[in-house]
C-alpha cells in the first residue's frame, strides 16, 4: 500500500493504480476507503471496486459508489 500511495503524488496517476489501491484499502484498511472513493470517484473502476467492497462488507462504500 505504501508503494501505491507514493505514486499518488504524480500529476498523471493511472486509473488502474487508483482502483488497485482502493481494493487494498477495502481488504486491509477499510477506514481509508471512503476518503479514497470520494477523492478519486471519476478515476477509479467503480464496478470492480464495488465487487471487492461487497466481498469485504464495506457497505457504506458500496452505496456511495
Protein Blocks (a to p, Z undefined) as FASTA:
>chain_A
ZZmmmmmmpmbdcfklmmmmmmmmmmmmmmlmmmmmmmmmmmccfklmmmmmmmnopakl
mmmZZ
